Amino acid sequence: MATEFVIDGDAGHDPERLPPVSVRIDGEVYQAHCPKDSIGLLYADFEERADDASAQRGITEQTLRMILAPEDAEAVMAKVLDMGNRRVGVSYVMDLAQKVMRHYEPQLQQQREEMGVAEPQNRAQRRSAAKRAPAKKAAAKKTATKKPAAR
């Protein structure tokens, strides 16, 4: 007899549960929402495609759609493309998205703790931990392999 087992992927992490935050963009106020955690993948793709203006435009549009309502994302993208607007550009959007993420980080951390998920480490922390780990193992081997001196 087969056992039916269902894992509810919708339980736990839910950025939609978090209330929107007001952001001012070029003098206008919009409601920003917590972006998906995959926004970091967009940043990585953005850096890889620094020479591809078409790809950067697409990534900028995706970033705006992750944090703003669709019509607001379109309005802000129009500002990015408006050559007369010297303030709102690609860097402005990327900086704004990072500010929105930092705003939501305490609430996201609380969600992760409720789910029992370990805190993600940044690259520097992972590299530091990886460098220390072999050193600890090597030190343990040295002390474990030492034999008492024969008398």
N, C-alpha and C positions, 0 to 999 in steps of 0.2 A: 504494500500500500504506500503510495507516494505521499509525502508530507509536503503541504504547501507552506512555504516560508516566504514572507514578504518583508522587505526592508523599506522603510519609509524614508526616501531621500529628501522629502520635503520637511521632515522634522529637524529642528535644530537651527542651523545657520539660515537666517532669512533677512537680507538687507532691506527688503520691502517693509518689514516691521518697524524700521527706524523712521522717525518723523523727518520730514524735509527740513532743510535749513535755508534761510534767506541769504542770497549772495548778491552783491552789487557788481554788475558788469557794465562798464562804460556809463555809469550814472543811472542805470536801470536796475530794478530789483527783480530777481528771479528766484524760484524755488529749486534748490539743488537736492538731489536724492543720493543716498549712499550708492556708490557704484559697486559693481560686482568685483570680487577680488581679482578677477582676471584682467583688470585694468593694467596690472604690471606687465602682462604679456604684450599689451599695446605699446607700452613704453619701450620694451626691449625691441620690438619690431620697428618702432620709430627710429631708434638709434641705429639699427642695422641698415635702414633705408634713408639715411641722411641725404643722399644724393638724388633721391627719387621724389620729386615734388608731387607727383600724382599720388604716390603711396602715402606721403605725409599728409596730403589733403584728406585722404580716406581715413587715416588714423585719427586726425583731428576731428573729423565729423563723428566717428565712432565714439571718441572720448566725450564729446558734447552730448551725444545721445545717451551715454551711460549715466550722466549726472543731471541732465535737464529733460523737461518734457519735450516731445518731438517738435512742436512749433517753436519753443524757445531755443532749442538746439539749432534750428534753421535760422532763426533771427540772429543768433550770435555768430553762426558760421558766415552769414552775410556781412557781419562786421569784420570778421577775419579777412574776408576777401575784398572788402572795401579799401581801396588804396588811399582813400582820403582819411580813413581812420588810422591814425598812427599809433594808437594805444593797443587795440585788441588785435593780436596776431597769434601765431602758433605758440610761441613761448608763453604768452599770456594764458592761453587755454591750458597748456600743460601745468603751469604754475597753479592755476585755479583748481584743476583736478587734484593736485597734490594737497592743496589746502583743504579741500572737501574731504579727502581721505583722512587727513590728520584730525579733522573735526570728528569724524565717526570712529576713529580708532579705539577710544575707550569703550564705546558701546559694542563694537565688534569683539574686542578682547573679552568683555563680559559674556557675550554669546559663546565664544570659544571655551571659556571656563565652564559655563553651564553644560556644554556638550562633553567636557572632559578632554578637549583637544589641546595638545601642547602648543605653546606660543611659537609662531614661525620665527626663525632666526634670519637675520640679514646675512648677506654674504660674508661680511667681515667677521661676524660672530662664528659662522660655520668654519671659516678658514682658520680662525684662531683656535677653535676647539679641535680641529683636525691636526693642527701642528702640535698641540699639547698632548693629545692622545698617544701618538707613537712614542713620545718622550717618556711618558708615564710607563708604557709597556716595556720600553727598553730598560728603564730604571728597575722595574720589578724583576726583569730577567736577570739583571746583574746581581741583585741582592739574592735572588733565589738560586743562582748557579754557584755562588761563592761557597767553597767548602772550607771547613775549619782547617787551620794549619796543622800538619802532622807534627807530633813532638817525639 
